[in-house]
Amino acid sequence: MMRVLFKVLLNSIPLIAVASTINLQGAATRLVWPTPNTAFREGLGMEHYLQPTQSGDPQSGGFGCVRNKGTRFHEGVDLKALRHDSKGEASDPIYAAMDGKVAYVNRVPGKSSYGRYIVLMHDGQKPAFYSLYAHLRLIEPHLETGFVVKAGDTLGIMGRSATYTIPKERAHLHFEIGLQLSEAFQEWYDLKKFESPNEHGDLNGMNLIGFDPLAFFSVFREKDSADFDDYLGNLAVAFTLRINTRKTPNFIRRYPSLQKGEISDRTLVGWDVDFTGFGLPVGWKPLSNDGLLEPWKENRVILLDSKPGNGIRFSCRNTISADGSMGSHLSQVLELLFKFQPR
Ligand SMILES: [Zn+2]
């Protein structure tokens, strides 16, 4: 039965996908809203596209410290259902936001709080990033790792799969966009001795760091260029860390456009890294041995500068606290980036 329903929905999709396309002028890149809802594109209020939690406050479906009275972080947005089948289950098709490749598919809802989810990698972009579509009811059967998708292609059907209960009336798409921290996630995971095994390889949610999808979509609704570097480069910097290390993390090799300036690997003694309030490392300046880092000490991390105002929306994220000490989330990000315990 499910299979048949899926087919019917697929047949009705193309027109809607075109309607929700945001064309980026001067670029071949298309950015597509991941559901058939056109409210965001039309500039309507967030209550028309965000699915609130039980609180009923539309903001609770947004990105940031919006959960549990502002104490819990939500790394993406929850997009509400427009369509329902005869049983009241959400039936909106879910679209790929941009051209990319399937990086991961989890079809077993019980294996993740994301339920059934799919991750796309957009490595045609600079810097490359991922998009993630969670709580799906169905994932298109032909979508396997490595499969190439175009912006607007149907990935599956909206749902409410998770390791906890999402009521029918609050079925939604949890949608994220962001960067992958480490390519050796399993090593870190093993060291941490978590109780359950890592079922999701490098695309475990703990290894992904999202930015605000609404802010991202807004920029490309308003601007006439599709410079993704610009988007990340213009995010507010909340603090800068000076990190003593002779290593170039794999992260900056994968996202070289985030690096500010060049020096040779031989003279590298550290990095000044700019972070957003929610812990995304967006600017990397390599340091050579110019006396700045005296006394140099492997793995030493110094808070250089902080603008708490720029991170105020993200105070629940446990990056830097008011007294300048390092929070648990920032420490985890540094462990994943540099493969060491920050001191
Ligand atoms: Zn969510």
Residues whose N, C-alpha, C, O or C-beta is under 5 A from the ligand:
A	BS01	ZN	V77 D78 H174
